[in-house]
Amino acid sequence: MDRIIVYPGAIPLDSDLLNTNRNAMTALHGVIAAALGTSTVVDGLAVAAATPASMSITVAAGSITAFGAVDATGYGSLAADTAGSIVKMASLLQPVTLTLSAPLPAGYAVGYLVQAGFSETDLNPVVLPYYNAANPAMPYLGPSNSGAAQATLRAQRVAVQLKAGAAAPAGSQITPPVDPGFVALASIVVNNGTTQINPADIVANAALRQTVWKLPDLRPGYSFATAYTSSAAFVVPPGVTRVRATVIGGGGAGGWHSSQPGGGGGAGGRGEHWIAGLTPGASVAVTVGAAGLPGGGAATGGSGGSSSFGPYCSATGGAGGGGGTGGGVPQGGAGGTVSGASVYFYGGYGGDAYPASSRGGDGAGPGNGKGGSGSAPGANALGFGGGGGGGAPNTGGGAGGGGLVIVEY
């Protein structure tokens, strides 16, 4: 940032203060451009229906950026500066109320556009005293003692406008276009006979560039993670409002059959979910599904338990592999399912038994247990959510892998 230098005893110049203001504005350009870029960005300025409902809407306080000349016109005694362009920011400190009207012809409608733009205006005209060299005790009023008022503030404000299109038969009305230098905040269609504007009538501009996240909410991706292998509670840390949760259900155990090899256990389901709007300090229940366990004798393997992150997402465990004493080839257990997740992976089926080779079916999923052969039992799953291997004839199946919940924030 450039800084004006002054000295003791030197006659102060009006340009000293004017250039200080201009230099500060230019320095802020660097900060704003680095953070937001040079395209127009809106912060706040949300359009909402009035409360209580009426034919009015409100535009909330906020700000808007604009890229343009340093000073398109003279600034006090300084000449216009159009050689370079900078990002400027204008503010709207108080909400603005706008009133809409319904079209008169029956069956007609009119489209309204709410737009906002950067406005720079010289305000606050005052008749200023000027130094009178002939009689210092009697200052001139206005330049050359003309009595003319002069602006004393160059204000940067958000200009909010409501534009109405032409009334037309409902369904054929057209929302007016955005004016140069403005951006669309929202559009509203008002039909004949309308007496109040409701929230559902206001359609926000989805393409509007807005500062949705503030610096205290921003992190470089998901910087921290907690892995849960047993049920607990996740307490939302200070400053955190969004997390990514991964839930993996427990794996099913391999089956144990009295005369045939057992089926392999199914894998637990896996889901990933992005969650926003959390409250720091709030507690979210974390449930971790238990591993499916083989029975103490000839039986179908136990199913894995379900894992979940609060009410947001869950994954069921895999089913146990087939076993018991009945006839037929023991089947592999079904994989777990997922609900509520943004991305989900259903668990795979465990392998069916291989009677001809007296070999149990392999479990499903990563780190799954291998099926036993000859007289060997099925292997336990080593990975989270993996299915246990089915046992050889009249031999126990392997245990499934436990569930897992990972919370990244």
C-alpha positions in Angstrom: 0.0 0.0 0.0 1.4 3.4 -1.0 1.6 5.9 1.9 1.7 9.7 1.7 4.6 11.4 3.4 4.1 14.7 5.3 6.6 16.8 7.3 6.4 19.1 10.3 5.8 22.7 9.2 4.9 21.8 5.6 1.6 23.3 4.3 -0.9 20.5 4.2 -2.5 19.8 0.8 -6.0 18.5 0.1 -4.4 15.9 -2.1 -2.6 14.4 0.9 -5.9 13.2 2.3 -7.5 12.4 -1.1 -4.5 10.3 -2.1 -4.5 8.5 1.2 -8.1 7.5 0.6 -7.4 6.4 -2.9 -4.3 4.4 -1.9 -6.3 2.6 0.8 -9.0 1.7 -1.7 -6.4 0.4 -4.1 -4.7 -1.7 -1.4 -8.1 -3.2 -0.5 -8.4 -4.2 -4.1 -5.4 -6.6 -3.7 -7.1 -8.3 -0.7 -10.5 -8.6 -2.3 -9.1 -9.8 -5.7 -7.0 -12.4 -4.0 -9.9 -13.7 -2.0 -12.8 -13.3 -4.4 -11.4 -12.7 -7.8 -12.3 -9.9 -10.2 -15.8 -11.1 -11.2 -18.8 -9.7 -9.3 -19.5 -11.5 -6.0 -22.4 -11.0 -3.7 -22.4 -11.5 0.1 -25.9 -11.5 1.7 -28.6 -9.6 -0.2 -31.0 -12.5 0.2 -34.4 -11.9 -1.2 -37.3 -12.9 1.1 -41.0 -12.5 1.5 -42.1 -9.8 4.0 -43.3 -10.8 7.4 -46.3 -10.8 7.8 -46.9 -11.8 4.2 -47.9 -9.0 1.9 -47.2 -7.8 -1.6 -43.7 -6.7 -0.4 -40.4 -8.4 -0.4 -37.1 -7.5 1.4 -33.5 -7.6 0.3 -31.3 -8.3 3.3 -28.2 -6.2 4.1 -25.0 -7.3 2.3 -22.3 -6.3 -0.1 -21.3 -6.6 -3.8 -18.0 -6.3 -5.6 -17.3 -4.6 -9.0 -14.2 -4.4 -11.2 -13.6 -1.0 -12.8 -11.7 2.2 -13.0 -10.0 3.6 -9.8 -12.0 6.8 -10.3 -14.1 7.2 -13.4 -14.6 10.9 -12.6 -12.5 13.5 -10.7 -12.2 12.9 -7.0 -12.0 16.3 -5.3 -9.0 18.0 -6.7 -7.6 14.7 -8.1 -8.2 14.0 -11.8 -10.0 10.9 -12.9 -7.9 7.7 -12.9 -9.0 5.3 -15.6 -5.6 3.9 -16.5 -6.0 0.9 -14.2 -8.9 -1.2 -12.9 -9.5 -2.4 -9.3 -12.1 -4.4 -7.4 -14.3 -2.2 -5.3 -16.8 -3.2 -2.7 -20.2 -1.5 -2.0 -22.3 -2.1 1.1 -26.0 -2.2 1.9 -26.2 -1.6 5.6 -30.0 -1.8 6.1 -32.6 -4.1 4.4 -34.5 -2.7 1.5 -38.3 -3.2 1.1 -39.8 -3.5 -2.4 -43.4 -3.6 -3.3 -44.9 -5.6 -6.2 -48.3 -5.3 -8.0 -50.5 -7.9 -9.5 -51.6 -7.3 -13.2 -55.1 -6.2 -13.7 -56.4 -8.3 -16.6 -57.8 -11.7 -15.5 -55.6 -14.6 -16.4 -52.5 -12.4 -16.8 -49.2 -12.6 -15.0 -46.1 -10.4 -14.8 -42.5 -11.4 -14.2 -40.4 -9.3 -11.8 -36.6 -9.2 -11.6 -34.7 -8.2 -8.4 -31.3 -6.9 -9.4 -28.3 -5.4 -7.6 -25.3 -3.4 -8.7 -22.4 -1.4 -7.6 -23.1 2.3 -7.2 -20.6 5.1 -6.6 -22.1 8.5 -6.0 -20.9 11.9 -4.7 -23.2 12.9 -1.8 -23.6 15.2 1.1 -23.4 18.7 -0.6 -22.2 21.3 1.8 -21.3 25.0 1.4 -17.6 24.8 2.5 -15.6 27.7 4.0 -12.5 28.7 2.0 -9.5 30.7 3.1 -9.8 34.4 2.3 -6.2 35.8 2.0 -7.5 39.4 1.9 -9.4 39.0 5.2 -8.5 35.7 6.9 -11.1 36.3 9.6 -13.9 36.3 7.0 -13.7 33.0 5.0 -15.2 32.7 1.6 -18.4 30.6 1.3 -17.9 28.1 -1.4 -15.3 28.2 -4.2 -14.4 31.8 -5.1 -17.1 32.9 -2.6 -19.8 31.6 -4.9 -21.9 30.1 -2.2 -22.1 26.8 -4.2 -22.4 23.6 -2.3 -19.9 20.8 -3.0 -20.2 17.0 -2.4 -18.3 15.9 0.7 -18.7 12.1 0.4 -18.0 9.6 -2.4 -20.3 6.8 -1.4 -20.0 3.2 -2.5 -23.4 1.6 -2.1 -25.4 -1.4 -3.3 -28.1 -0.2 -5.7 -31.2 -2.5 -5.5 -33.8 -2.3 -8.2 -37.1 -4.1 -8.9 -37.9 -4.4 -12.7 -41.3 -5.4 -13.9 -41.8 -7.1 -17.2 -44.8 -6.7 -19.5 -48.1 -8.3 -18.3 -49.0 -11.3 -20.5 -51.3 -14.3 -20.4 -50.1 -16.5 -17.5 -47.3 -18.8 -18.6 -46.2 -16.6 -21.4 -44.9 -13.7 -19.3 -41.2 -12.8 -19.6 -38.9 -11.7 -16.8 -37.0 -8.6 -17.9 -33.3 -8.9 -18.6 -30.6 -7.8 -16.2 -29.3 -4.3 -16.8 -25.6 -3.7 -17.5 -23.5 -3.4 -14.3 -26.2 -5.4 -12.3 -26.6 -9.0 -11.3 -29.9 -10.9 -10.9 -30.7 -11.7 -7.3 -34.1 -13.4 -7.8 -37.2 -13.5 -10.0 -40.8 -13.5 -9.1 -44.0 -14.2 -11.1 -47.1 -12.5 -9.9 -50.5 -13.6 -11.2 -53.7 -11.6 -11.4 -55.5 -11.7 -8.1 -52.3 -12.3 -6.0 -52.6 -10.6 -2.6 -49.3 -11.7 -1.0 -45.9 -12.9 -1.9 -44.9 -16.2 -0.4 -41.4 -17.7 0.0 -42.2 -20.3 -2.7 -42.9 -17.5 -5.2 -39.3 -16.2 -5.0 -36.8 -18.0 -7.2 -33.2 -17.2 -6.3 -30.6 -16.9 -9.1 -28.8 -20.2 -8.9 -25.9 -18.9 -11.0 -25.2 -15.9 -8.6 -21.6 -15.9 -7.3 -21.9 -15.7 -3.5 -19.6 -15.9 -0.5 -21.4 -18.9 1.1 -18.6 -19.8 3.4 -16.9 -17.4 5.8 -13.2 -17.7 6.8 -13.9 -19.3 10.2 -15.8 -22.0 8.5 -13.2 -22.8 5.9 -10.7 -25.6 6.2 -8.2 -27.1 3.7 -10.5 -29.9 2.7 -11.2 -32.2 5.6 -8.2 -31.6 7.8 -9.1 -34.0 10.7 -10.6 -37.4 10.9 -11.8 -39.7 13.7 -12.2 -43.5 13.2 -14.6 -45.4 15.4 -14.3 -49.1 15.9 -16.9 -49.2 18.7 -20.0 -47.1 19.3 -19.6 -43.7 20.8 -20.6 -40.1 20.3 -19.1 -37.5 17.9 -19.2 -34.0 19.4 -19.1 -31.4 16.7 -15.8 -29.4 17.3 -15.8 -25.5 17.5 -16.1 -23.9 14.1 -17.2 -27.0 12.4 -20.5 -27.1 10.6 -20.0 -29.8 8.0 -18.5 -33.3 8.0 -18.0 -36.3 5.7 -19.1 -39.6 7.3 -18.2 -43.1 6.1 -20.2 -46.0 7.5 -19.3 -49.7 7.1 -21.5 -52.4 8.4 -20.1 -55.5 10.1 -19.3 -58.6 7.9 -21.2 -61.8 8.2 -19.7 -65.0 9.5 -19.0 -68.1 7.4 -21.4 -71.0 7.7 -21.0 -74.4 9.5 -22.7 -77.4 7.9 -22.8 -80.9 9.4 -22.0 -82.8 6.2 -21.1 -80.1 3.6 -18.8 -77.1 3.4 -20.4 -73.8 4.6 -21.1 -70.7 2.6 -19.0 -67.6 2.9 -20.3 -64.5 4.8 -21.5 -61.4 3.0 -19.7 -58.1 3.3 -21.1 -55.1 5.2 -22.5 -52.2 3.1 -20.5 -49.0 2.8 -21.7 -45.5 2.4 -20.2 -42.0 2.3 -22.3 -38.9 3.1 -21.6 -35.2 3.2 -23.5 -33.4 5.9 -23.8 -29.6 6.4 -25.6 -27.4 8.9 -24.2 -29.0 12.0 -24.1 -27.0 15.3 -20.7 -26.9 17.1 -21.0 -28.6 20.4 -23.9 -30.8 19.3 -23.5 -34.6 19.9 -24.1 -37.1 17.1 -24.5 -40.8 18.0 -22.0 -43.1 16.3 -23.1 -46.8 16.1 -20.5 -49.3 14.9 -21.9 -52.7 13.8 -20.5 -55.8 15.5 -18.8 -58.6 13.5 -20.9 -61.6 12.6 -19.9 -64.6 14.7 -20.0 -68.3 13.7 -22.4 -70.5 15.7 -21.2 -73.0 18.2 -22.4 -75.9 16.0 -23.8 -76.6 12.6 -25.7 -73.4 11.7 -25.8 -70.4 9.4 -23.2 -67.9 10.3 -24.2 -64.8 12.3 -25.0 -61.6 10.5 -22.9 -58.4 11.0 -24.4 -55.4 12.8 -25.4 -52.1 11.3 -23.3 -49.0 11.5 -24.7 -45.5 11.4 -23.8 -41.8 11.9 -26.7 -40.2 13.8 -29.9 -40.1 11.7 -28.0 -39.1 8.6 -26.7 -42.4 7.1 -26.4 -46.1 7.9 -25.1 -49.4 6.5 -26.4 -52.8 7.4 -24.1 -55.8 8.1 -23.6 -58.7 5.7 -25.6 -61.9 6.3 -24.0 -65.1 7.5 -23.1 -67.8 5.1 -25.3 -70.9 4.8 -24.9 -73.8 7.1 -26.9 -76.2 9.3 -28.0 -79.8 8.6 -30.4 -79.5 5.7 -29.9 -80.6 2.1 -28.8 -78.5 -0.8 -25.6 -76.4 -1.4 -25.1 -73.8 1.4 -25.3 -70.4 -0.2 -23.1 -67.4 0.5 -24.6 -64.6 2.7 -26.1 -61.5 1.1 -24.2 -58.2 1.3 -25.3 -55.3 3.5 -27.3 -52.3 2.1 -27.0 -48.6 2.6 -29.5 -45.8 3.3 -29.2 -42.0 3.5 -25.7 -41.8 2.0 -24.6 -39.5 -0.9 -22.4 -42.4 -2.3 -23.1 -46.0 -1.5 -21.5 -49.4 -2.1 -23.7 -52.4 -1.3 -21.7 -55.3 0.2 -20.9 -58.3 -2.0 -22.3 -61.8 -1.6 -20.2 -64.4 0.1 -19.2 -67.4 -2.0 -21.3 -70.5 -2.2 -20.0 -73.8 -0.8 -18.0 -76.2 -3.1 -19.2 -79.7 -2.1 -17.3 -81.5 -4.8 -14.0 -80.2 -3.4 -15.2 -80.1 0.2 -14.3 -76.4 0.4 -16.2 -73.6 2.1 -17.1 -70.4 0.2 -14.9 -67.4 0.6 -16.3 -64.4 2.4 -17.0 -61.2 0.5 -15.4 -57.8 0.7 -11.9 -56.4 1.4 -9.9 -58.4 3.9 -12.4 -61.3 3.6 -11.8 -64.7 5.1 -10.9 -67.7 2.9 -13.1 -70.7 2.9 -11.7 -73.8 4.6 -11.0 -77.0 2.8 -10.4 -80.6 3.8 -11.0 -80.3 7.6 -10.0 -76.7 8.0 -12.3 -74.1 9.5 -13.1 -70.9 7.5 -10.7 -68.0 8.0 -11.7 -64.9 9.9 -12.1 -61.7 8.0 -9.2 -59.3 8.6 -10.7 -56.2 7.0 -13.5 -54.0 8.3 -16.8 -55.3 7.0 -15.3 -58.3 5.3 -17.2 -61.6 5.4 -15.8 -64.7 7.1 -14.9 -67.8 5.1 -17.2 -70.9 5.2 -15.9 -74.0 7.0 -15.0 -77.4 5.5 -17.7 -80.1 6.2 -18.6 -80.2 9.9 -16.1 -77.4 10.6 -16.8 -73.9 11.9 -16.9 -70.8 9.7 -14.7 -67.7 10.2 -15.9 -64.6 11.9 -16.8 -61.5 9.9 -14.9 -58.2 10.2 -16.2 -55.5 12.5 -17.9 -52.4 11.3 -16.3 -49.0 11.1 -17.4 -45.3 11.1 -15.0 -42.6 9.9 -15.9 -38.9 10.5 -13.8 -36.3 8.6 -14.1 -32.6 9.3 
